[in-house]
Amino acid sequence: MTTGYLKPLPKPTDTDKPYWDGLKNHQLLIQFCATCSTYQWYPRAICSTCTASTLEFRPVSPSGEVFTFTTQHHATGSKFDAELPFATVVVELRELPSIRVVGLFVGDPAAVRIGLAVEGEYRDVSEDVSLLVFRASKESAE
């Protein structure tokens, strides 16, 4: 576990707490509607497809490909400035192409490109919080 993490931490709500609990257990959990069999992201109180409240969280693989990204080069006075440059990626999940999740890219930000195959990793940043980050998958290096 990383100690001394000084960046902002998430404040889970009742709706998204299962997601954060999953990350803490090194598992990516995505919300699923048992009524219409649809996955949805971000977590909500009702299904965005059929408005049912029969929602549960199901584990999925954190692998996918970069749908889009941005690279931060300039200091803004934030607690992230020490890590410049860094890339934030939007990843389309391989297992659920309709779902896209966001995370920091671990590695050389210059290597990020749309379509890059990535694998999710879990970074324990405090006793209570783990974050999902992404790095280029081994298949990208081949």
PyMOL commands that set and color helices and strands:
alter all, ss='L'
color gray80, all
select helices_A, chain A and resi 17-24+81-83+109-111+138-141
alter helices_A, ss='H'
color red, helices_A
select strands_A, chain A and resi 28-33+38-40+55-60+63-72+86-93+100-105+117-124+130-136
alter strands_A, ss='S'
color yellow, strands_A
deselect
rebuild
show_as cartoon
